[in-house]
Amino acid sequence: MQERNKEIYKVTLVGSVVNALLLLFKFVAGIVGNSAAMIADAVHSLSDFATDIIVLLLVRISSKPQDKSHDYGHGKYETLAMTLIGVALMIVAIGILYSGSAKILIWLKGGLLEAPGTIALWAALLSIVLKEAVYRYSIVKARQLESPAVEANAWHHRSDALSSIGTAVGIGGAIFLGQRWTVLDPIASCIVGLFILKVVVVLLRKGIGDLLEQSLPDAVEEEILSLVASLPDLYQPHDLRTRRIGSHYAIELHILVDGDITLREAHERASEVEELLKRHYGDETHVVVHVEPK
């Protein structure tokens, strides 16, 4: 557990350093290059930096063992971090869509959109490369560590890379195609905003589902029943209840055993089930087994 948390901190800190450097460069490039799109992209990077802080704080809390106030540990804080990141992404996406739509409307009414400077284009291209690299690094680590918070943060890095692609297309079009094509900037921003909203739906569905005690996927539940049924002297595992506590599983089920065995033997059967599931899904798995006579 301690090693896992160290890895989560390491991944998040790498992203934080990249976010901080890009944040400063984008704001400077946006101001010097007179690019509203780049300033908006800098705000997106600011949201990345803020969510990194959320992950660092809440994952630290989630690693605490169970106590008097938290009988099932603090794993839900990690799920909460993922949900907060989803909300932050949603706010950013709505802001991008609103800003882009407003500029398109100005253009449709005959207004002129000011072309940005070359420094803004270089900032967008640098952001694409760095953020995509951090995304790939983070998503691999998230799957190795089975961390929903790190996975959510990885997608936030990818959303920033997508946002920078839209920004680069708009800025590049405005620079190289002339004044009449400056509308490419807000159009690309709106497209990127829609992509970000798609990611938001996935993150919030998973995060809110876990917070509301949504059951584990059918495939996992079927695997649990199959594992338990493979043990000798156990019959008809049933009344299975599952949920996720952070990155760990909580499993409750009933089993049938021979009604003539002793209480000690019945307890041993239940312990066998608990040990089997913990070996398969990790020592932090919460397992409750109710024994019934056949």
Contacts in CASP RR format, 6 or more apart in sequence:
PFRMAT RR
TARGET T0000
AUTHOR 0000-0000-0000
METHOD contacts of the structure
MODEL  1
MQERNKEIYKVTLVGSVVNALLLLFKFVAGIVGNSAAMIADAVHSLSDFA
TDIIVLLLVRISSKPQDKSHDYGHGKYETLAMTLIGVALMIVAIGILYSG
SAKILIWLKGGLLEAPGTIALWAALLSIVLKEAVYRYSIVKARQLESPAV
EANAWHHRSDALSSIGTAVGIGGAIFLGQRWTVLDPIASCIVGLFILKVV
VVLLRKGIGDLLEQSLPDAVEEEILSLVASLPDLYQPHDLRTRRIGSHYA
IELHILVDGDITLREAHERASEVEELLKRHYGDETHVVVHVEPK
1 63 0 8 1.000
1 284 0 8 1.000
2 63 0 8 1.000
4 145 0 8 1.000
4 147 0 8 1.000
5 59 0 8 1.000
5 60 0 8 1.000
5 63 0 8 1.000
7 141 0 8 1.000
7 144 0 8 1.000
7 145 0 8 1.000
8 55 0 8 1.000
8 59 0 8 1.000
8 145 0 8 1.000
8 147 0 8 1.000
8 149 0 8 1.000
8 150 0 8 1.000
9 56 0 8 1.000
9 59 0 8 1.000
11 137 0 8 1.000
11 138 0 8 1.000
11 141 0 8 1.000
11 142 0 8 1.000
11 145 0 8 1.000
11 150 0 8 1.000
11 153 0 8 1.000
12 52 0 8 1.000
12 55 0 8 1.000
12 56 0 8 1.000
12 59 0 8 1.000
12 150 0 8 1.000
12 153 0 8 1.000
13 52 0 8 1.000
13 56 0 8 1.000
14 134 0 8 1.000
14 137 0 8 1.000
14 138 0 8 1.000
15 48 0 8 1.000
15 52 0 8 1.000
15 134 0 8 1.000
15 138 0 8 1.000
15 153 0 8 1.000
15 157 0 8 1.000
16 49 0 8 1.000
16 52 0 8 1.000
16 53 0 8 1.000
16 56 0 8 1.000
18 130 0 8 1.000
18 131 0 8 1.000
18 134 0 8 1.000
19 45 0 8 1.000
19 48 0 8 1.000
19 49 0 8 1.000
19 52 0 8 1.000
20 49 0 8 1.000
22 45 0 8 1.000
22 126 0 8 1.000
22 127 0 8 1.000
22 130 0 8 1.000
22 131 0 8 1.000
23 42 0 8 1.000
23 45 0 8 1.000
23 46 0 8 1.000
23 48 0 8 1.000
23 49 0 8 1.000
25 123 0 8 1.000
25 126 0 8 1.000
26 38 0 8 1.000
26 39 0 8 1.000
26 41 0 8 1.000
26 42 0 8 1.000
26 45 0 8 1.000
26 123 0 8 1.000
26 127 0 8 1.000
27 39 0 8 1.000
27 42 0 8 1.000
29 35 0 8 1.000
29 38 0 8 1.000
29 119 0 8 1.000
29 120 0 8 1.000
29 122 0 8 1.000
29 123 0 8 1.000
30 36 0 8 1.000
30 38 0 8 1.000
30 39 0 8 1.000
30 42 0 8 1.000
30 116 0 8 1.000
30 119 0 8 1.000
30 120 0 8 1.000
30 123 0 8 1.000
31 39 0 8 1.000
32 119 0 8 1.000
33 116 0 8 1.000
33 117 0 8 1.000
33 118 0 8 1.000
33 119 0 8 1.000
33 120 0 8 1.000
34 114 0 8 1.000
34 116 0 8 1.000
34 117 0 8 1.000
34 120 0 8 1.000
35 116 0 8 1.000
35 117 0 8 1.000
35 120 0 8 1.000
35 171 0 8 1.000
36 99 0 8 1.000
36 103 0 8 1.000
36 114 0 8 1.000
36 116 0 8 1.000
37 116 0 8 1.000
37 120 0 8 1.000
37 167 0 8 1.000
37 170 0 8 1.000
37 171 0 8 1.000
37 185 0 8 1.000
37 186 0 8 1.000
37 189 0 8 1.000
38 116 0 8 1.000
38 120 0 8 1.000
38 123 0 8 1.000
38 124 0 8 1.000
38 167 0 8 1.000
38 171 0 8 1.000
40 96 0 8 1.000
40 99 0 8 1.000
40 167 0 8 1.000
40 189 0 8 1.000
41 123 0 8 1.000
41 124 0 8 1.000
41 127 0 8 1.000
41 160 0 8 1.000
41 163 0 8 1.000
41 164 0 8 1.000
41 167 0 8 1.000
43 92 0 8 1.000
44 92 0 8 1.000
44 96 0 8 1.000
44 159 0 8 1.000
44 160 0 8 1.000
44 163 0 8 1.000
45 127 0 8 1.000
45 160 0 8 1.000
47 88 0 8 1.000
47 89 0 8 1.000
47 91 0 8 1.000
47 92 0 8 1.000
47 156 0 8 1.000
48 156 0 8 1.000
48 157 0 8 1.000
48 160 0 8 1.000
50 88 0 8 1.000
51 84 0 8 1.000
51 85 0 8 1.000
51 88 0 8 1.000
51 153 0 8 1.000
51 156 0 8 1.000
52 153 0 8 1.000
54 81 0 8 1.000
54 84 0 8 1.000
54 85 0 8 1.000
54 88 0 8 1.000
55 81 0 8 1.000
55 85 0 8 1.000
55 149 0 8 1.000
55 150 0 8 1.000
55 153 0 8 1.000
58 77 0 8 1.000
58 78 0 8 1.000
58 80 0 8 1.000
58 81 0 8 1.000
58 84 0 8 1.000
58 149 0 8 1.000
59 77 0 8 1.000
59 78 0 8 1.000
59 81 0 8 1.000
59 147 0 8 1.000
59 149 0 8 1.000
61 74 0 8 1.000
61 77 0 8 1.000
62 74 0 8 1.000
62 75 0 8 1.000
62 76 0 8 1.000
62 77 0 8 1.000
62 78 0 8 1.000
62 81 0 8 1.000
62 149 0 8 1.000
62 246 0 8 1.000
63 74 0 8 1.000
64 70 0 8 1.000
64 73 0 8 1.000
64 74 0 8 1.000
65 73 0 8 1.000
66 72 0 8 1.000
66 73 0 8 1.000
66 74 0 8 1.000
67 73 0 8 1.000
72 245 0 8 1.000
72 250 0 8 1.000
72 286 0 8 1.000
73 245 0 8 1.000
75 245 0 8 1.000
75 246 0 8 1.000
75 247 0 8 1.000
75 248 0 8 1.000
76 210 0 8 1.000
76 211 0 8 1.000
76 245 0 8 1.000
76 246 0 8 1.000
77 246 0 8 1.000
78 147 0 8 1.000
78 148 0 8 1.000
78 149 0 8 1.000
78 246 0 8 1.000
78 247 0 8 1.000
79 148 0 8 1.000
79 149 0 8 1.000
79 207 0 8 1.000
79 210 0 8 1.000
79 211 0 8 1.000
79 244 0 8 1.000
79 246 0 8 1.000
80 211 0 8 1.000
81 149 0 8 1.000
81 152 0 8 1.000
82 148 0 8 1.000
82 149 0 8 1.000
82 151 0 8 1.000
82 152 0 8 1.000
82 203 0 8 1.000
82 206 0 8 1.000
82 207 0 8 1.000
83 203 0 8 1.000
83 204 0 8 1.000
83 207 0 8 1.000
83 208 0 8 1.000
83 211 0 8 1.000
85 149 0 8 1.000
85 152 0 8 1.000
85 153 0 8 1.000
85 156 0 8 1.000
85 203 0 8 1.000
86 152 0 8 1.000
86 200 0 8 1.000
86 203 0 8 1.000
86 204 0 8 1.000
87 204 0 8 1.000
88 156 0 8 1.000
89 155 0 8 1.000
89 156 0 8 1.000
89 159 0 8 1.000
89 196 0 8 1.000
89 199 0 8 1.000
89 200 0 8 1.000
89 203 0 8 1.000
90 197 0 8 1.000
90 200 0 8 1.000
90 204 0 8 1.000
92 159 0 8 1.000
92 196 0 8 1.000
93 159 0 8 1.000
93 193 0 8 1.000
93 194 0 8 1.000
93 196 0 8 1.000
93 197 0 8 1.000
93 200 0 8 1.000
96 163 0 8 1.000
96 189 0 8 1.000
96 190 0 8 1.000
96 192 0 8 1.000
96 193 0 8 1.000
96 196 0 8 1.000
97 189 0 8 1.000
97 190 0 8 1.000
97 193 0 8 1.000
97 194 0 8 1.000
97 197 0 8 1.000
99 186 0 8 1.000
99 189 0 8 1.000
100 186 0 8 1.000
100 187 0 8 1.000
100 189 0 8 1.000
100 190 0 8 1.000
101 186 0 8 1.000
101 190 0 8 1.000
102 186 0 8 1.000
103 113 0 8 1.000
103 183 0 8 1.000
103 185 0 8 1.000
103 186 0 8 1.000
104 183 0 8 1.000
104 186 0 8 1.000
104 187 0 8 1.000
104 190 0 8 1.000
106 113 0 8 1.000
107 113 0 8 1.000
107 182 0 8 1.000
107 183 0 8 1.000
107 186 0 8 1.000
112 179 0 8 1.000
112 182 0 8 1.000
113 174 0 8 1.000
113 182 0 8 1.000
113 183 0 8 1.000
113 185 0 8 1.000
113 186 0 8 1.000
114 182 0 8 1.000
115 174 0 8 1.000
115 175 0 8 1.000
115 178 0 8 1.000
115 179 0 8 1.000
115 182 0 8 1.000
116 171 0 8 1.000
116 174 0 8 1.000
116 175 0 8 1.000
116 185 0 8 1.000
117 171 0 8 1.000
117 175 0 8 1.000
118 175 0 8 1.000
120 167 0 8 1.000
120 171 0 8 1.000
121 168 0 8 1.000
121 171 0 8 1.000
121 172 0 8 1.000
121 175 0 8 1.000
124 164 0 8 1.000
124 165 0 8 1.000
124 166 0 8 1.000
124 167 0 8 1.000
124 168 0 8 1.000
124 171 0 8 1.000
125 164 0 8 1.000
125 168 0 8 1.000
127 160 0 8 1.000
127 161 0 8 1.000
127 164 0 8 1.000
127 167 0 8 1.000
128 161 0 8 1.000
128 164 0 8 1.000
128 165 0 8 1.000
128 168 0 8 1.000
131 157 0 8 1.000
131 158 0 8 1.000
131 160 0 8 1.000
131 161 0 8 1.000
131 164 0 8 1.000
132 157 0 8 1.000
132 158 0 8 1.000
132 161 0 8 1.000
134 157 0 8 1.000
135 154 0 8 1.000
135 155 0 8 1.000
135 157 0 8 1.000
135 158 0 8 1.000
135 161 0 8 1.000
138 150 0 8 1.000
138 151 0 8 1.000
138 153 0 8 1.000
138 154 0 8 1.000
138 157 0 8 1.000
139 151 0 8 1.000
139 154 0 8 1.000
139 155 0 8 1.000
139 158 0 8 1.000
141 147 0 8 1.000
141 150 0 8 1.000
142 148 0 8 1.000
142 150 0 8 1.000
142 151 0 8 1.000
142 153 0 8 1.000
142 154 0 8 1.000
143 151 0 8 1.000
145 247 0 8 1.000
146 247 0 8 1.000
147 247 0 8 1.000
148 206 0 8 1.000
148 207 0 8 1.000
148 210 0 8 1.000
148 246 0 8 1.000
148 247 0 8 1.000
152 203 0 8 1.000
155 199 0 8 1.000
155 202 0 8 1.000
155 203 0 8 1.000
158 199 0 8 1.000
159 195 0 8 1.000
159 196 0 8 1.000
159 199 0 8 1.000
162 192 0 8 1.000
162 195 0 8 1.000
162 196 0 8 1.000
163 189 0 8 1.000
163 192 0 8 1.000
163 193 0 8 1.000
163 196 0 8 1.000
165 188 0 8 1.000
165 192 0 8 1.000
166 188 0 8 1.000
166 189 0 8 1.000
166 191 0 8 1.000
166 192 0 8 1.000
167 185 0 8 1.000
167 188 0 8 1.000
167 189 0 8 1.000
167 192 0 8 1.000
169 184 0 8 1.000
169 185 0 8 1.000
169 188 0 8 1.000
170 182 0 8 1.000
170 184 0 8 1.000
170 185 0 8 1.000
170 187 0 8 1.000
170 188 0 8 1.000
170 189 0 8 1.000
171 185 0 8 1.000
172 184 0 8 1.000
173 181 0 8 1.000
173 182 0 8 1.000
173 184 0 8 1.000
173 185 0 8 1.000
174 181 0 8 1.000
174 182 0 8 1.000
174 184 0 8 1.000
174 185 0 8 1.000
177 184 0 8 1.000
210 243 0 8 1.000
210 244 0 8 1.000
210 246 0 8 1.000
213 243 0 8 1.000
214 243 0 8 1.000
214 244 0 8 1.000
215 221 0 8 1.000
215 241 0 8 1.000
215 242 0 8 1.000
215 243 0 8 1.000
216 242 0 8 1.000
216 243 0 8 1.000
216 244 0 8 1.000
216 249 0 8 1.000
220 242 0 8 1.000
220 249 0 8 1.000
221 240 0 8 1.000
221 242 0 8 1.000
224 240 0 8 1.000
224 242 0 8 1.000
224 251 0 8 1.000
224 253 0 8 1.000
224 277 0 8 1.000
225 237 0 8 1.000
225 240 0 8 1.000
225 253 0 8 1.000
227 276 0 8 1.000
227 277 0 8 1.000
227 280 0 8 1.000
228 234 0 8 1.000
228 237 0 8 1.000
228 253 0 8 1.000
228 255 0 8 1.000
228 273 0 8 1.000
228 276 0 8 1.000
228 277 0 8 1.000
229 236 0 8 1.000
229 237 0 8 1.000
231 269 0 8 1.000
231 272 0 8 1.000
231 273 0 8 1.000
231 276 0 8 1.000
233 257 0 8 1.000
233 258 0 8 1.000
233 269 0 8 1.000
234 255 0 8 1.000
234 256 0 8 1.000
234 257 0 8 1.000
234 269 0 8 1.000
234 272 0 8 1.000
234 273 0 8 1.000
235 255 0 8 1.000
235 256 0 8 1.000
235 257 0 8 1.000
235 294 0 8 1.000
236 255 0 8 1.000
236 256 0 8 1.000
237 253 0 8 1.000
237 254 0 8 1.000
237 255 0 8 1.000
237 273 0 8 1.000
238 253 0 8 1.000
238 254 0 8 1.000
238 255 0 8 1.000
238 256 0 8 1.000
239 252 0 8 1.000
239 253 0 8 1.000
239 254 0 8 1.000
239 290 0 8 1.000
240 251 0 8 1.000
240 252 0 8 1.000
240 253 0 8 1.000
241 251 0 8 1.000
241 252 0 8 1.000
241 253 0 8 1.000
242 249 0 8 1.000
242 250 0 8 1.000
242 251 0 8 1.000
242 252 0 8 1.000
243 249 0 8 1.000
243 250 0 8 1.000
244 250 0 8 1.000
245 286 0 8 1.000
248 281 0 8 1.000
248 282 0 8 1.000
248 284 0 8 1.000
248 285 0 8 1.000
248 286 0 8 1.000
249 281 0 8 1.000
249 285 0 8 1.000
249 286 0 8 1.000
250 285 0 8 1.000
250 286 0 8 1.000
251 277 0 8 1.000
251 281 0 8 1.000
251 285 0 8 1.000
251 286 0 8 1.000
251 287 0 8 1.000
251 288 0 8 1.000
252 287 0 8 1.000
252 288 0 8 1.000
252 289 0 8 1.000
252 290 0 8 1.000
253 273 0 8 1.000
253 288 0 8 1.000
253 289 0 8 1.000
253 290 0 8 1.000
254 289 0 8 1.000
254 290 0 8 1.000
254 291 0 8 1.000
254 292 0 8 1.000
255 269 0 8 1.000
255 270 0 8 1.000
255 273 0 8 1.000
255 289 0 8 1.000
255 290 0 8 1.000
255 291 0 8 1.000
255 292 0 8 1.000
256 292 0 8 1.000
256 293 0 8 1.000
256 294 0 8 1.000
257 265 0 8 1.000
257 266 0 8 1.000
257 269 0 8 1.000
257 291 0 8 1.000
257 292 0 8 1.000
257 293 0 8 1.000
257 294 0 8 1.000
258 293 0 8 1.000
258 294 0 8 1.000
259 293 0 8 1.000
259 294 0 8 1.000
261 269 0 8 1.000
266 291 0 8 1.000
267 291 0 8 1.000
269 291 0 8 1.000
270 289 0 8 1.000
270 291 0 8 1.000
273 287 0 8 1.000
273 289 0 8 1.000
274 287 0 8 1.000
274 289 0 8 1.000
277 285 0 8 1.000
277 287 0 8 1.000
278 285 0 8 1.000
278 287 0 8 1.000
END
